[in-house]
Amino acid sequence: MSRYHRRSRFRYSRHSTGRARALQHIEEARRLTQELGGTDEDVKQYFFSLPPNELQEILVEYGRLHGEAARQYAEETLEKWRSGHVKMSGMVAERLFRLLPPRMPLSEKYRLIENLWTHVGPSSNKVIRIGLDASLDDILAAVRNHIEQVVIQYRIPENLERRFDWLASGDSQTKQSLLNYFRQKEKELVELGAREYVPALMDHLRSDQGKRTHHVAQILQVGKHKLELRIDKASSGVAVVEPYAIKPSKGGESDWTWVIWILGGLAVATLLFSL
């Protein structure tokens, strides 16, 4: 075989090996993203932000499971991974990240699932039409029933299920606690808004200043849930209706609408429209 053919064969072999390795890394990264239920960037940020003593514990366990050479390489490459000069392979990340959940406080588990919940969690857009004869208990009961229907009975999509599974590390009780946290949080925040603002709005309609006001509306926005509490002098009792079922105000009638975004338990009221 000529020297030219040997060189050509060597270059082809090296090219094939490099291509196979690149394809393997792509597959490992895809598998990791799938296992974590979405992007792995938030998990990497958590891993790199761990205090040195906690990182060392994870690396020791990593070495015990995958060999001292693997541990030594991880220790030597840690700063390069953190700076982005070297990209952590999917296989290494998969092995390291599997060691995180058992050592992770519940608050961090909530944080690592919150973005996914916000993007792929349940959504709704309803109007609760309220008459002046309705009691606060009736209104809160309607709010609770609505949220339970759209949140409690919500079927979790596959990628969100995987993130729950990874964080729970096979512990069904932890998984249920994580799920209940987000369900209960949205339910409580919407109820908080109703309890805080509905009485004041009803008092406004009953007051001298509200004599010319036909209705007032409070829009509670929590995550992907939009719930308009519409207090209307022409209505009676409490009814849940679709937004398109609400007719626009007639000429000469006042229409006051407040929008309230509730984030992390804090309510911010903004006056959108008034005469």
C-alpha positions in Angstrom: 0.0 0.0 0.0 1.4 3.4 -1.0 2.2 6.1 1.6 -0.6 8.3 0.1 -3.3 5.6 0.6 -2.1 5.0 4.2 -2.4 8.7 5.0 -5.8 8.9 3.3 -7.0 5.8 5.2 -5.8 7.3 8.5 -7.6 10.6 7.9 -10.8 8.7 7.1 -10.5 6.6 10.2 -9.9 9.7 12.4 -12.8 11.5 10.8 -15.1 8.5 11.4 -14.1 8.3 15.0 -14.6 12.0 15.5 -18.0 11.9 13.9 -19.1 8.9 16.0 -18.0 10.6 19.1 -19.9 13.8 18.2 -23.0 11.8 17.5 -22.6 10.1 20.9 -22.3 13.4 22.7 -25.4 14.7 20.9 -27.4 11.6 21.9 -26.1 11.9 25.6 -27.2 15.5 25.7 -30.6 14.7 24.3 -31.1 11.9 26.8 -30.1 14.2 29.7 -32.5 16.9 28.6 -35.3 14.3 28.3 -34.5 12.8 31.7 -34.6 16.3 33.3 -37.9 17.2 31.7 -36.6 20.2 29.7 -33.5 22.4 29.7 -30.6 21.3 31.8 -29.2 24.8 32.1 -31.0 25.6 35.4 -29.7 22.3 36.9 -26.2 23.2 35.8 -26.4 26.6 37.4 -27.6 25.0 40.6 -24.7 22.5 40.5 -22.0 25.1 39.9 -23.4 27.4 42.6 -23.1 24.7 45.4 -20.7 25.5 48.2 -17.2 23.8 47.9 -18.0 21.3 50.7 -21.2 20.1 49.1 -19.5 19.9 45.7 -16.8 17.8 47.2 -19.3 15.4 48.8 -20.9 14.9 45.3 -17.5 14.3 43.7 -16.5 11.8 46.3 -19.8 9.9 45.7 -19.2 10.2 41.9 -15.8 8.6 42.3 -17.2 5.8 44.4 -19.7 5.0 41.7 -17.7 5.6 38.6 -14.1 5.3 39.5 -11.3 7.5 40.9 -10.2 8.4 37.4 -13.7 9.9 36.7 -13.6 11.8 40.0 -10.1 13.2 39.3 -11.1 14.3 35.8 -14.2 16.0 37.2 -12.3 17.8 39.9 -9.6 19.0 37.4 -12.2 20.1 34.8 -14.7 21.7 37.2 -13.6 25.3 36.8 -13.4 24.9 33.0 -17.0 23.5 33.0 -18.1 26.4 35.2 -16.5 29.1 32.9 -17.8 27.4 29.8 -14.3 26.8 28.3 -15.0 23.1 28.3 -18.5 21.7 27.7 -19.6 19.0 30.2 -20.6 15.8 28.3 -24.1 14.5 28.6 -22.9 11.3 30.2 -20.9 13.1 32.9 -23.8 15.6 33.5 -26.3 12.7 33.7 -24.2 10.9 36.3 -23.5 14.0 38.4 -27.0 15.4 38.3 -28.4 12.1 39.4 -26.6 12.6 42.7 -28.2 16.1 43.3 -31.9 15.5 44.3 -31.2 13.5 47.5 -29.0 16.3 48.8 -31.2 19.1 47.6 -33.5 21.2 50.0 -37.2 21.2 49.1 -37.0 24.9 48.4 -34.5 24.3 45.6 -36.7 21.5 44.2 -39.6 24.0 44.0 -37.4 26.5 42.2 -36.1 24.0 39.7 -39.6 23.0 38.7 -41.3 26.4 38.8 -40.2 27.6 35.4 -41.4 24.5 33.7 -44.7 24.7 35.6 -45.1 28.3 34.4 -44.6 27.3 30.8 -46.4 24.0 30.5 -48.7 24.0 33.6 -52.5 24.5 33.4 -54.1 27.7 32.0 -57.6 29.2 32.2 -59.6 32.3 31.3 -63.0 32.6 33.0 -65.4 35.2 34.3 -67.2 34.9 37.6 -70.3 37.1 37.4 -71.4 38.3 40.8 -74.5 40.0 42.0 -74.7 42.4 44.9 -76.8 39.8 46.8 -73.9 37.3 46.8 -72.0 36.6 50.0 -68.2 36.5 50.2 -68.5 32.8 51.1 -70.4 32.1 47.9 -67.8 34.0 45.8 -64.8 32.2 47.5 -66.6 28.8 47.0 -66.9 29.6 43.2 -63.3 30.6 43.0 -62.1 27.4 44.8 -64.3 25.2 42.6 -63.0 26.8 39.4 -59.3 26.5 40.4 -59.8 22.9 41.5 -61.2 22.0 38.1 -58.4 23.6 36.2 -55.4 22.9 38.5 -56.2 20.0 40.8 -57.6 17.8 37.9 -54.9 18.9 35.5 -53.1 16.1 33.7 -49.3 16.7 33.9 -47.5 16.6 30.5 -44.7 14.1 30.0 -41.7 16.5 30.3 -43.1 18.0 33.5 -43.6 14.5 34.9 -40.0 13.6 34.2 -38.8 16.7 36.1 -41.0 15.7 39.1 -39.6 12.1 38.8 -36.0 13.3 38.7 -36.4 15.6 41.7 -38.3 13.0 43.7 -35.5 10.3 43.1 -38.1 7.5 43.3 -39.7 8.9 46.5 -43.5 9.0 45.7 -44.2 11.1 48.8 -41.7 13.8 47.7 -43.2 13.8 44.2 -46.7 14.3 45.6 -45.4 17.1 47.9 -43.9 18.9 44.9 -47.1 18.6 42.9 -49.3 19.7 45.8 -47.1 22.7 46.4 -47.8 24.2 42.9 -51.5 23.2 42.9 -52.1 24.7 46.3 -50.0 27.8 45.7 -52.1 28.8 42.6 -55.3 28.0 44.4 -54.4 30.1 47.5 -53.1 33.1 45.6 -56.3 33.4 43.5 -58.4 33.0 46.7 -56.3 35.6 48.4 -57.0 38.1 45.7 -60.7 37.5 45.9 -60.8 37.8 49.6 -58.8 41.0 49.7 -60.5 43.0 46.9 -64.1 41.8 46.4 -65.5 43.4 49.5 -64.0 46.8 48.7 -65.4 46.6 45.1 -68.9 45.7 46.3 -68.8 48.5 48.9 -68.0 50.9 46.0 -71.0 49.8 44.0 -73.3 50.2 47.0 -71.9 53.7 47.9 -73.0 57.1 46.7 -69.9 57.3 44.5 -70.9 54.1 42.8 -74.5 55.1 42.0 -73.7 55.7 38.3 -71.4 52.7 38.1 -72.9 49.7 36.3 -70.3 47.2 37.4 -66.7 46.8 38.6 -64.4 44.0 37.5 -61.3 42.6 39.2 -59.0 40.5 37.1 -56.8 38.1 39.0 -53.8 36.9 37.0 -51.7 34.1 38.6 -49.3 32.4 36.2 -51.3 31.3 33.2 -54.7 31.7 35.0 -56.9 34.7 34.3 -60.0 35.1 36.4 -62.2 38.1 36.1 -64.5 38.7 39.1 -67.2 40.9 37.7 -69.6 42.5 40.2 -72.7 43.6 38.3 -75.7 45.4 39.6 -77.9 43.7 37.0 -76.8 40.2 38.1 -77.9 37.9 41.0 -75.9 35.3 42.8 -72.7 33.8 41.5 -72.1 32.2 38.1 -69.0 31.1 36.1 -69.2 32.1 32.5 -66.9 32.4 29.4 -65.4 35.9 28.7 -67.3 36.1 25.4 -70.6 35.8 27.3 -70.1 39.3 28.8 -71.8 42.1 26.9 -70.0 45.5 26.7 -71.4 48.3 28.8 -74.1 50.5 27.4 -73.5 54.2 26.7 -73.7 56.4 29.8 -72.8 53.6 32.2 -69.5 53.6 34.2 -67.2 50.7 33.9 -64.4 50.3 36.4 -61.9 47.5 35.8 -58.9 46.6 38.0 -56.3 44.1 37.0 -54.4 42.4 39.9 -51.3 40.4 39.2 -50.4 38.1 42.1 -46.8 37.0 42.2 -45.2 35.2 45.2 -48.1 36.2 47.5 -47.9 40.0 46.7 -50.8 41.8 45.0 -50.3 44.8 42.7 -53.4 46.7 41.7 -53.5 48.8 38.5 -56.4 50.9 37.4 -56.8 50.2 33.7 -59.9 52.2 32.7 -62.3 54.6 34.3 -64.6 57.5 33.4 
